[in-house]
Amino acid sequence: MSQRRPSIIGPSSPESPYPVNLKGPVSKGFGRGSKDLGIPTANLPEEVAEAFGQVADTGIYYGWASVGHCKDVLPMVMSFGWNPYYKNEMRSAEVHIIHQYEHDFYGEELRVIVTGYIRAEKNYESLDALIEDINTDIAVAQKSLARPAYEALRTDPFITGAAA
């Protein structure tokens, strides 16, 4: 049983180092998001994950994401780190866009604005406990992004693809 967590996290507007802009082609991951968890993820390239690691600790983050030429900007949660449950040997940045997609988009450009930190990564005694925490992270991200200063970032030129 997970402990009770706040439903909204972070200050009323993003504070340094946020927002952090990340982008890169969607990379092939481990295939666990959809298969094991029922929560598909789009992985950022290893060099993007490493660059993010220069300004951030491992953990779970929230923000906005868009893919390719699609104009939709959608809420996301991102796991950045070692994924201790799976014992990764290198850090990864795995983005779950809170939306049902009909197809994969490997190779398309993924743009992410990281707006805040939800929690530290941790190991789990069971897959069910991990899935429960991820679903809580998703709910926390959606409520946290609903605040005006976070919602405003949804139209940032970087995330909409309007930036040069």
Secondary structure, DSSP 8 states (H G I E B T S, - for coil): ------SS-S-SS--TT-SEEEEEE-B---SHIIIIIS---EE--HHHHHHHTTT--SEEEEEEEEETT----EEEEEEEE--TTTT-SS-EEEEEESS--SS--TTSEEEEEEEEEEE-----SSHHHHHHHHHHHHHHHHHHHTSHHHHGGGG-HHHHT---
